[in-house]
């Protein structure tokens, strides 16, 4: 498999691209393989681009890519990598599912870049395997595939399945696989060519650290925000948050006002609404289920907060206007209490 010492060269890899795929992740993976050949002076990897029907595919940045061929022309590959990007949860293609299952039965390695894990999971190819996906899609993936073992890692290599979180993580995934197959010296030389200052491990963070994201380094404030991010479904009270960081509630309020120019309650609400938006866009969960998953116990309260923050109701976020939307003044027919 890709990642084990090579017995036969070149290793034949197919990049299966679907509409709105991530160009940065795709290019990162392909360029790493190209540089492996160039740096080694050998034809270690042979790669081709595939699409259903062999038709051109548009990336999420609007650039159209012309593939080398269709799925029916790509049965003799050692590895297939699915490349996708935004709106993958809406993508359905039975021919792709059948092709991937057929290649898996033939013993090919199966991988995914960025959100390609969605496609592998729907095809049943991640059952019993550990995988990862872009952090923005993590919550929706967990809700849709509760039986798949998902991790918030930069990339995952589990036997003959490998997945990565997207972006520049595709470079690190390929460098690690190349290093396993042809040695660290080659992988390091490729990283140097990419001006990639180090080869990241799978356990490196997907996201920037909290201090880097927020521009804040106050340790107690960061501890509170971390607690908030870890408790979105069952929000902690202001007192619980303050006590967890060894603060009084007054000190907690002052810290948020000073560094984030908002109250703790407001910041917490924004975190929960951001999570709700991802679930609305990436899953088929009902409005009330999204509300409950983000710490709201009333569909009407959730819809009102959502509209106040984003300027549109949850139903309109999905492009499904309804005369029964609680935030538009209709009766709240489904509630789980009051908040």
C-alpha positions as CSV (number, residue, x, y, z in Angstrom):
1,X,0.0,0.0,0.0
2,X,1.0,3.7,-0.3
3,X,3.1,4.2,2.8
4,X,4.7,0.8,2.8
5,X,8.1,0.1,1.1
6,X,7.5,0.0,-2.6
7,X,7.7,-3.4,-4.4
8,X,6.8,-2.1,-7.8
9,X,7.2,1.3,-9.4
10,X,5.7,3.6,-10.3
11,X,2.9,3.6,-7.7
12,X,-0.3,4.4,-9.7
13,X,-2.6,7.0,-8.1
14,X,-6.0,8.3,-9.3
15,X,-7.3,11.6,-8.0
16,X,-11.1,11.5,-8.2
17,X,-12.4,15.0,-8.2
18,X,-16.0,16.0,-7.6
19,X,-17.7,19.4,-8.1
20,X,-16.5,22.2,-5.8
21,X,-13.4,20.3,-4.8
22,X,-10.7,22.1,-2.8
23,X,-8.0,23.3,-5.2
24,X,-5.4,24.0,-2.5
25,X,-5.7,20.5,-1.1
26,X,-5.7,18.8,-4.5
27,X,-2.7,20.8,-5.8
28,X,-0.8,20.2,-2.5
29,X,-1.2,16.5,-2.8
30,X,-0.3,16.4,-6.6
31,X,2.6,18.7,-6.3
32,X,4.1,16.7,-3.4
33,X,4.1,13.6,-5.7
34,X,5.5,15.5,-8.6
35,X,8.4,16.8,-6.4
36,X,9.0,13.2,-5.1
37,X,9.7,12.2,-8.7
38,X,11.8,15.2,-9.5
39,X,13.8,15.1,-6.2
40,X,14.5,11.4,-6.4
41,X,15.2,11.4,-10.1
42,X,12.9,8.4,-10.4
43,X,9.4,7.8,-11.6
44,X,8.1,6.8,-8.1
45,X,4.5,7.9,-8.6
46,X,2.2,8.1,-11.6
47,X,-0.9,10.0,-11.1
48,X,-4.0,10.9,-13.2
49,X,-7.1,12.9,-12.6
50,X,-10.5,11.2,-12.8
51,X,-14.1,12.4,-12.8
52,X,-17.5,10.6,-13.3
53,X,-17.9,10.4,-17.1
54,X,-14.5,12.1,-17.7
55,X,-16.1,15.5,-17.9
56,X,-14.5,18.7,-16.7
57,X,-15.1,19.6,-13.0
58,X,-15.2,23.0,-11.4
59,X,-13.3,23.6,-8.2
60,X,-14.7,25.7,-5.3
61,X,-12.6,28.6,-6.6
62,X,-14.3,28.6,-10.0
63,X,-11.4,27.1,-11.9
64,X,-12.4,24.2,-14.2
65,X,-10.2,21.1,-14.3
66,X,-10.2,18.8,-17.3
67,X,-9.6,15.2,-16.1
68,X,-7.5,12.5,-17.8
69,X,-10.5,10.2,-18.0
70,X,-13.6,8.7,-16.5
71,X,-14.1,6.0,-13.9
72,X,-14.5,3.2,-16.4
73,X,-11.0,3.9,-17.7
74,X,-9.3,3.7,-14.3
75,X,-9.5,0.1,-13.0
76,X,-5.8,-0.6,-12.7
77,X,-4.8,1.8,-9.9
78,X,-3.0,1.1,-6.7
79,X,-4.5,4.1,-4.9
80,X,-7.7,6.2,-5.3
81,X,-7.9,9.6,-3.6
82,X,-11.3,11.4,-3.4
83,X,-11.0,15.2,-3.6
84,X,-14.0,17.3,-2.6
85,X,-14.7,20.5,-0.9
86,X,-17.7,22.7,-0.1
87,X,-21.3,21.4,-0.1
88,X,-20.1,17.7,-0.2
89,X,-23.0,16.8,2.0
90,X,-25.3,17.5,-1.0
91,X,-23.3,15.4,-3.4
92,X,-24.8,12.0,-4.4
93,X,-23.4,9.8,-7.2
94,X,-24.1,6.1,-7.2
95,X,-21.5,5.5,-9.9
96,X,-18.8,7.0,-7.7
97,X,-19.9,4.9,-4.7
98,X,-19.9,1.7,-6.9
99,X,-16.5,2.5,-8.3
100,X,-14.9,3.1,-4.9
101,X,-16.4,-0.1,-3.5
102,X,-15.2,-2.0,-6.5
103,X,-11.6,-0.6,-6.2
104,X,-11.6,-1.4,-2.5
105,X,-12.6,-5.0,-3.2
106,X,-9.7,-5.2,-5.7
107,X,-7.3,-4.2,-2.9
108,X,-6.6,-0.6,-3.8
109,X,-5.8,1.9,-1.1
110,X,-8.7,4.4,-0.6
111,X,-8.1,7.9,0.6
112,X,-9.9,11.2,0.9
113,X,-8.7,14.8,0.9
114,X,-10.5,17.6,2.7
115,X,-14.2,16.7,2.8
116,X,-13.8,13.5,0.8
117,X,-14.4,11.5,4.0
118,X,-18.1,12.2,3.5
119,X,-18.1,10.3,0.2
120,X,-16.1,7.4,1.6
121,X,-18.4,7.2,4.6
122,X,-21.6,7.1,2.4
123,X,-20.1,4.3,0.4
124,X,-19.5,2.3,3.6
125,X,-15.7,2.4,3.2
126,X,-14.9,4.0,6.5
127,X,-16.8,1.4,8.7
128,X,-14.3,0.1,11.2
129,X,-11.7,2.7,10.2
130,X,-10.5,5.8,11.9
131,X,-10.7,9.0,9.8
132,X,-10.6,12.8,9.9
133,X,-12.2,15.7,8.1
134,X,-11.9,19.5,7.9
135,X,-12.8,21.1,11.3
136,X,-15.6,23.1,9.8
137,X,-17.3,19.8,8.7
138,X,-16.6,17.8,11.9
139,X,-19.9,18.5,13.7
140,X,-22.0,17.7,10.7
141,X,-20.0,14.5,9.9
142,X,-20.4,13.2,13.5
143,X,-24.2,13.8,13.4
144,X,-24.6,12.0,10.0
145,X,-22.2,9.1,10.6
146,X,-22.3,8.4,14.3
147,X,-20.8,4.9,13.8
148,X,-17.7,6.1,12.0
149,X,-14.7,6.7,14.3
150,X,-13.8,10.4,13.6
151,X,-10.9,12.3,15.1
152,X,-10.1,16.0,15.0
153,X,-6.6,15.3,13.6
154,X,-4.6,16.9,10.8
155,X,-4.7,13.6,8.9
156,X,-5.3,9.9,9.7
157,X,-3.6,6.8,8.3
158,X,-5.4,3.6,9.2
159,X,-4.2,0.5,7.3
160,X,-5.2,1.1,3.7
161,X,-7.5,4.1,4.4
162,X,-6.1,7.6,4.8
163,X,-7.9,10.9,5.2
164,X,-6.8,14.4,5.7
165,X,-8.5,17.6,6.9
166,X,-7.7,19.6,3.7
167,X,-5.8,22.7,2.9
168,X,-2.1,22.4,3.4
169,X,-2.7,19.2,5.5
170,X,-2.7,17.4,2.1
171,X,1.0,18.2,1.8
172,X,1.7,16.7,5.2
173,X,-0.3,13.6,4.6
174,X,1.6,12.9,1.3
175,X,5.0,13.7,2.9
176,X,4.3,11.2,5.7
177,X,3.2,8.6,3.2
178,X,6.3,9.2,1.0
179,X,8.5,9.1,4.1
180,X,7.1,5.7,5.1
181,X,7.6,4.4,1.6
182,X,10.9,5.9,0.5
183,X,12.5,7.3,3.7
184,X,12.5,10.5,5.7
185,X,15.4,12.0,3.8
186,X,13.4,12.2,0.6
187,X,10.3,13.5,2.4
188,X,12.5,16.2,4.1
189,X,14.0,17.2,0.7
190,X,10.5,17.6,-0.8
191,X,9.3,19.7,2.2
192,X,12.4,21.9,1.6
193,X,11.4,22.4,-2.0
194,X,7.9,23.4,-1.0
195,X,9.4,25.8,1.6
196,X,7.3,23.8,4.1
197,X,9.3,24.5,7.3
198,X,8.5,21.2,8.9
199,X,6.6,18.0,8.2
200,X,3.7,18.1,10.5
201,X,2.6,15.0,12.5
202,X,-1.0,13.8,12.3
203,X,-1.6,15.0,15.9
204,X,-0.7,18.6,15.0
205,X,-3.7,21.0,15.4
206,X,-6.0,21.5,12.4
207,X,-6.9,25.0,13.6
208,X,-4.8,27.9,14.8
209,X,-4.3,27.9,18.5
210,X,-6.8,30.0,20.6
211,X,-4.3,32.8,21.3
212,X,-3.5,33.1,17.6
213,X,-7.1,33.0,16.5
214,X,-8.3,35.6,19.1
215,X,-5.2,37.7,19.5
216,X,-5.5,37.1,23.3
217,X,-3.0,35.5,25.6
218,X,-4.7,35.8,29.0
219,X,-4.6,32.2,30.3
220,X,-7.8,32.4,32.4
221,X,-9.8,33.9,29.6
222,X,-8.5,31.3,27.2
223,X,-9.4,28.5,29.7
224,X,-13.0,29.8,29.9
225,X,-13.3,30.0,26.1
226,X,-12.0,26.5,25.7
227,X,-14.6,25.3,28.3
228,X,-17.3,27.0,26.2
229,X,-16.2,25.4,23.0
230,X,-16.2,22.0,24.7
231,X,-19.7,22.5,26.1
232,X,-22.0,23.8,23.3
233,X,-24.8,21.2,23.6
234,X,-25.1,21.7,27.4
235,X,-23.9,25.2,28.1
236,X,-22.3,25.9,31.4
237,X,-23.6,28.7,33.6
238,X,-21.6,31.9,34.1
239,X,-20.8,30.8,37.7
240,X,-19.6,27.4,36.5
241,X,-17.4,29.0,33.8
242,X,-15.9,31.5,36.4
243,X,-15.2,28.8,38.9
244,X,-13.5,26.5,36.4
245,X,-10.9,29.2,35.8
246,X,-10.6,30.3,39.4
247,X,-12.4,33.6,38.8
248,X,-15.4,35.5,40.3
249,X,-18.3,36.2,38.0
250,X,-17.4,39.9,38.1
251,X,-13.8,39.2,37.1
252,X,-15.1,37.0,34.2
253,X,-17.3,39.8,33.0
254,X,-14.4,42.3,33.1
255,X,-12.1,40.0,31.2
256,X,-14.6,39.5,28.3
257,X,-15.4,43.2,28.2
258,X,-11.7,44.2,28.1
259,X,-10.4,41.6,25.6
260,X,-13.4,40.7,23.5
261,X,-15.7,43.7,23.9
262,X,-18.7,41.6,24.7
263,X,-20.2,39.7,27.7
264,X,-19.4,36.1,28.3
265,X,-23.1,35.2,27.6
266,X,-23.0,37.0,24.3
267,X,-19.7,35.3,23.2
268,X,-21.1,31.9,24.3
269,X,-24.3,32.5,22.3
270,X,-22.2,33.4,19.2
271,X,-20.2,30.2,19.5
272,X,-23.4,28.1,19.7
273,X,-25.0,30.0,16.7
274,X,-21.9,29.4,14.6
275,X,-22.1,25.7,15.3
276,X,-25.8,25.7,14.5
277,X,-25.1,27.3,11.1
278,X,-22.7,24.6,10.2
279,X,-25.2,21.9,11.2
280,X,-27.9,23.6,9.2
281,X,-25.8,23.8,6.1
282,X,-24.1,20.4,6.4
283,X,-26.7,18.0,7.7
284,X,-30.4,17.1,7.2
285,X,-31.1,17.5,11.0
286,X,-34.4,19.0,11.8
287,X,-34.4,22.6,13.2
288,X,-35.3,21.4,16.7
289,X,-32.5,18.8,16.6
290,X,-30.0,21.5,15.6
291,X,-31.3,23.7,18.4
292,X,-30.9,21.0,21.0
293,X,-27.4,20.1,19.7
294,X,-26.4,23.7,20.2
295,X,-27.8,24.2,23.7
296,X,-31.2,25.7,22.9
297,X,-34.3,24.1,24.5
298,X,-36.9,26.0,22.5
299,X,-37.2,26.1,18.7
300,X,-38.8,29.6,18.8
301,X,-36.0,31.0,20.9
302,X,-33.4,29.4,18.7
303,X,-35.0,30.8,15.5
304,X,-35.2,34.3,17.1
305,X,-31.6,34.3,18.2
306,X,-30.5,33.0,14.8
307,X,-32.4,35.7,12.9
308,X,-31.1,38.4,15.2
309,X,-27.5,37.3,14.6
310,X,-27.4,36.2,11.0
311,X,-30.3,38.3,9.6
312,X,-32.3,35.3,8.4
313,X,-34.1,32.4,10.0
314,X,-32.8,28.8,10.2
315,X,-35.2,27.7,7.5
316,X,-34.2,30.5,5.2
317,X,-30.6,29.7,5.8
318,X,-31.3,26.4,4.1
319,X,-33.3,28.1,1.4
320,X,-36.5,26.5,2.6
321,X,-38.9,29.3,3.5
322,X,-41.9,28.2,5.5
323,X,-45.1,30.0,6.8
324,X,-44.6,28.0,10.0
325,X,-41.1,29.4,10.9
326,X,-41.3,30.3,14.6
327,X,-39.1,33.4,14.0
328,X,-41.6,34.7,11.4
329,X,-44.4,34.8,13.9
330,X,-46.0,31.4,13.4
331,X,-46.9,29.1,16.3
332,X,-43.9,27.2,17.9
333,X,-45.3,23.7,17.4
334,X,-42.2,21.9,18.6
335,X,-40.5,23.0,21.8
336,X,-38.6,21.2,24.5
337,X,-39.0,23.7,27.2
338,X,-38.2,27.3,27.7
339,X,-35.0,29.2,28.1
